[in-house]
Amino acid sequence: MTDDARVETVPDDLAGERLDRALARMFPQYSRTRLKDWLVEGFVTVNGGAMRPKDLVSGGEIVRLQPQASLRVTSQPEPLELDVVYEDSHLMVVNKPPGLVVHPGAGNLRGTLMNGLLHRVPGLTDLPRAGIVHRLDKDTSGLLLIGKTLTAHTALVRQMSEREISRHYVAVCTGVLTGGGTIDAPIARHPVDRLRMSVQDGGKPAVTHYRVLKRFAAHTYISVRLESGRTHQIRVHFAWRRHPLVGDPVYGGRLAVPAGAGAQLTQVLRSFRRQALHASELRFTHPGSEESVTFEAAVPADLAALLQALEQDCAT
């Protein structure tokens, strides 16, 4: 599947510019790398012929661009029940439950969110990663954004890379935080355990902003906003600060039931076997209307039960 060809005239103010740079100015909804690839592959013509990325334009040339999908999806469609928060011809917002894998991989070839999306919207087969713009860990619940056309997906990925999509999470961490703040610590693959990430001086920049929503006897309910989007970023940052998320099987360490906790809270903590993390809000510019839109999702039942148990334990 491809979108219709786009035909534009090179503006006079771009005269003397390299073609690849002119294309980036003329078609800002696509990345420069993607435009250059399409040019080299013959999907961009200038006055009906081929030009090289470094060739200079004079202004007035007719450019014909035929957008192409990349990273074609080979996963199989499956009829899965999806909690669709919003959907139109451009995009979809899905509220992912905990335990659902986003992308197929080793040991998870079936029953993933991608399989379900392909069944609901067959055309996603031809989009990169079936239109999925970003990902959540298997046991993190909450909102995911999917582009349904190549143009929409490209625009949303561009917004994500330029940090124009606001992603808010809620989480429960161990320990009592005195106030909100920012964690600015680079993250890289753990030098020994390749399945984990860790804070390292040579890692990629990672910034996490947080504020306190509610303090409990030995835990804190927090709101978190990501400025960057590294793998496991929230989980790694709070574990590094010695406030790991409740239930985190990778970064949380051994379960520590606080002294004086009642029987109900103790039971809930012992049975909470995933990181207490939920993607609660997405805010971005709609690629069709170009208006700012916001979507929210309430916490799932298990996280709501944890919060209730923490509240009740404080009241006793």
N, C-alpha and C positions, 0 to 999 in steps of 0.2 A: 504494500500500500504506500502511495506517495501523495502528497498534497499537490494541488494544481501548480503549474509553472508560474513563476513570478517574473514580471518584466518591468524593468526600471531603466530610466535614462540617467547616465552619470552626470551629476550636477557640475556646472561650470567651475564651482569653487573647489572641486577636487582635481582640477587639471594639474598635471605634473606629479600626482600621487601614484604610488605603487598600486597595482590592481588589487592585491590582497587587502591592503589597508582601505582602499576605496570601498570594497565589498563590505568590510566590517562597518563602515559608516553608513552604507546604503541599506544593509540588512542587519540592524542591531539585535534582532530577535534570535540570531544564530551566532554561535561562538566563532571567533576568527579561525580556530583550528578546523572546525567543521566546514566552514566556507572554503578554506584552502584545500581540504581533502576533496570536496565536491568539484572545485576548479580543476585539480589535477586529474580527477577521474572522468572529466568531460561533462559534468552535470551543470557547468556554468559556461555559457558562450557569450562572446562579445561581438556584436554586429554579425552574428551568425557563425563566427569562427572561434578558434581556440587561442587563448593567450596564457602566458606564464604568470605566476604570482608576482614576479618582480617587474613585469612589464609596466610601463607608465601609461596612464590614461590621459586623454586630452580634454575630456568633457564632451558630453553629447552622445557618447556611445550608447547603444542599446544592449543592456545586459539581460540575459534570460537565465533564470535560476530554477532548477528542478530539484527541490529538497528530496533527500533520500533518507530512509531509516537506516540505522546501523545496529549492530549487536542483535541480530534477529533472534527472537525467542524460540526455543525448541521444546519448551515444557508443554505438557498435555493439559487441556482444559478439564476441570472437574466441577461438578455442581456442589459448591460449598455455600453455606449460609453466611452472608456478609452483612455487617451492620453499616449500611451506607448512610452517612450523615447528610451528604449533599451530592447531587449529580446533575450535570447538564451536558451539552454536546462537546464541551471543551475539557472538562475535568471531573474528577470524582474525589470525595473525601470519605475515607473509611475509618471506622473506629475498630481497631484491631484488639481482639481479646488476648489476655495473657495465654501463653502456650502455643500460639499460632506462629509458625515460621513464615517469614516474608518471602524469601527466595529459595527455590529448590537447591539442594546441595547434597554432599555425601551423607547418606542415611536419611535424607528428607527429600526424596524425589517427588513425592505425592502429598496431597493434603496441605499445600502451602497457600498463602494468600495469592501468590501469582497464579497458581492453578485455578483458583476460584475466580480471579479477575478475568482470565482468558475465557472461562465459560460464560461469564456475564457479558463481556464485550469482546467478541472474537477478533475484532480488528486490532486489538492490542498486541497480537502476535507479531506484527511488523514494527512495533516500536521498541526502542532500547529499553531493556528490563521491563517489558510489558507496560511501559508508561510510568512505572513507580519512580517517584522523584527522590525519595530518601528512604531510609530504613529504620526499623526499630528492632531491638533485640527480641528474641523469641519470647522471653518472659516479661517484657515491658509492654504494657497495654497503651492504647490511645490512638491518636489521629495520625493518619498517613495520607499523603497527597499523591494523586495519580493523574497524569496528563493523558487525555484520550486521543489527541491528534499529535502529529509530529511537531507542528508549530507550537501548540500549547505546552507539550513536554519540554521542548527546547527552551521556551520562555521561562518556564518554572525552574528548570535546572539552572538557567542563567541567574535567576533571582536567588536561588539557593547559594550558588557559588559567590555571588556578590553580597551575601548576607542581608538580603532584602526580605527574606521570609522570617518572620518572628515565630519562634517555637517556645512555648511555655510548658513546663512539666510541674507536677506536684510529686512529692516524695516524702517518705518517713525515714529519718536517719536516727542512728543511735546517739545518745548523749543529748545534752541540752545546750543549744546554741544561744548565745547572748544577744545576737542581732544578725541582720543581714550583712551581705558583703559580696566580694568578688574573689574568685579563685583563678589566678593567672599562672598556670603551670604547664609547660610543654609535655606532650604525651607521645610515647613511642611504644613499639612492641617490646614486651618484657625480654630482657637479654637471655633468660634461661627458659622460662615457660612461654612458648610461642603462642599459646592459646590466650594469654593474658596481655593486657596493656599496662603501662606504668608511667609515672612521672619521671622524665629524664631530661637532663640539660640539653641534649642534642635532639629532642623530639620536636614534633610540629606544634606550633602555637595553639594553645587551647585556653579559652576564657569562659568561665561559668559565673553567672550572676545569680544570687539567691536572696530571698527574704523570708523571714519567719512568719508563718501563718498561725501556728499554735504550739505552745510549749507544754509538754507533759512531764511527768515525774522523772523520766529517764530517756525521753525521746523528743524529737522535734518534727513537726509537720512543716514542710517548706515549699515555697514556690521557686522554680528554677527557670532561668532563661539562658539559652545557649547563644553565645556570640560566634562560636565555631562549632564544628560538628565532628569531632574525632570519635573513633570507635570506643564505646563504653565510657565516654567522657564524664558524665555525671557520676557514675559509679566509681571510676578511678579517682576523680578529684575529691569526693567526700571520704573515700577510704584513706586517701593520702593525708587528709586533715584529721584522721582518726575519728571520723563520724560516718562509718560505712552505712549503707542503706540496709534497713531491716530485711532479712531474708536473702540477701545477696549470696548466692552459692559460690561465687568466684572470689569476690573481694571482701566479703563480710566476716570471714573468720568463723570461729566456733560460736554457736548461739549462746548469748549471755542474757539470761533472764534477770532483770534488775531485782535487787534485794527488796523485799516487801511487796512484790507484785502479787496480786490476787490470783485465785485459781483460774478465773476466766481469761485474764490477760495472759497468764502463763500458757494456757492451752492454745490461745490464738497465736502467740508468738512461736510456739513449737510447731504449729501446723502451717505457718506462712513460709512456703518453700520457694518463693521467687523474690527478686528485688522489688521493694515497695516503690515502684516508679511508674508514673502514668503521664503520657503526653496529652495534656488537657486542652491546649489551645494552639491554633494555627492562624497566622495573619499574613496575608500576601496580596499582591496585586493580581486581579483576575486577568488572565491573558486575552480574554475576549472583550470584556467591557472596560478593562483598564481601571476599574474601581477597586479600592481597598476592601477586602472582605475578611471576616473573622469567623472561625468555627470553633465550637467548644464541645467537650465531651465530659460527662460526669465520671467520677471514679467508678471502677467496676466493683462488684459485690464484695470480693475478698478484701480489697483495700478499704472499702467503707466499713466492713466488719472490724478491721484492725483499728481504724480511727475511733470507732464506737467503743471498743474494748479499752483503748488508751484513755478515752474521755471518762468512761465509767470508773476506771481504776483510780483516776485522780479525784473523783468525787467521793470515794469511799474512805 
